Amino acid sequence: MNARKAFIAGMIGGAAMTIVMWMARTFMGMDVNLSMMLGTMVVQPPGASAWIIGFIMHLIISGLIALIYAWGFEHVTHRAGWLVGVGFSLIHSIGAGLLMGMVAAIHPLIRAGQMPAPGFFMASKGPTYVVAFFMLHAIYGAIVGAMYAPVTQVQLHVESHGAAHA
């Protein structure tokens, strides 16, 4: 498993998610700002410092999650690519969506009633947000899968298999 490659792919996927969320806020009026939500878990009030801290947290988390994707590419599917990454993103979305529902229990501003709770899969904001939630994770999965490919284990297996018959 190429941990460095996976981590970098995850960070790029996380950055792409942030860009898409910014576009959704700017052009569609959607109130979705994961960096601010993460940052205000540790720094208040909401502002530039909280956003930057949250963005860094999101990049690190995204890199770590990509290590799980890479393990799956190497040991479960034995291949990677954008479509395999999108498939993995379905599992990732379910886990992230369940965690999103638990944010209200630990986020100080949500507990204080100063920030709305997103709910499971961001459902408290409406069905458009649920669709956007899955789409964001599909974008992440496609980026991680495309950047991680090709899977090294398959290459080694093919090379050693070919050498045995030579």
GIWO-V448357 format. One record per residue. RES is the residue in one small letter. OMEGA is omega as a letter, one per 30 degrees, with the letter a starting at -180 (NA if undefined). Layout:
res & omega
RES & OMEGA
RES & OMEGA
//
This chain:
res & omega
m & l
n & a
a & a
r & l
k & a
a & a
f & l
i & l
a & l
g & l
m & l
i & l
g & l
g & l
a & l
a & l
m & l
t & l
i & l
v & l
m & l
w & l
m & l
a & l
r & a
t & a
f & a
m & l
g & l
m & l
d & a
v & a
n & a
l & a
s & l
m & l
m & l
l & a
g & a
t & l
m & a
v & a
v & l
q & g
p & l
p & a
g & a
a & a
s & l
a & a
w & a
i & l
i & l
g & l
f & l
i & l
m & a
h & l
l & l
i & l
i & l
s & l
g & l
l & l
i & l
a & l
l & l
i & l
y & a
a & l
w & l
g & l
f & a
e & a
h & a
v & a
t & a
h & l
r & l
a & a
g & a
w & a
l & l
v & l
g & l
v & l
g & l
f & a
s & l
l & l
i & l
h & a
s & l
i & l
g & a
a & l
g & l
l & l
l & l
m & l
g & a
m & a
v & a
a & a
a & a
i & a
h & a
p & a
l & l
i & l
r & a
a & l
g & a
q & a
m & a
p & l
a & a
p & a
g & l
f & l
f & a
m & a
a & a
s & l
k & l
g & a
p & l
t & a
y & l
v & l
v & l
a & l
f & l
f & l
m & l
l & a
h & l
a & l
i & l
y & a
g & l
a & a
i & a
v & l
g & a
a & a
m & a
y & a
a & f
p & l
v & a
t & a
q & l
v & l
q & l
l & a
h & a
v & a
e & a
s & l
h & l
g & a
a & a
a & a
h & a
a & NA
//
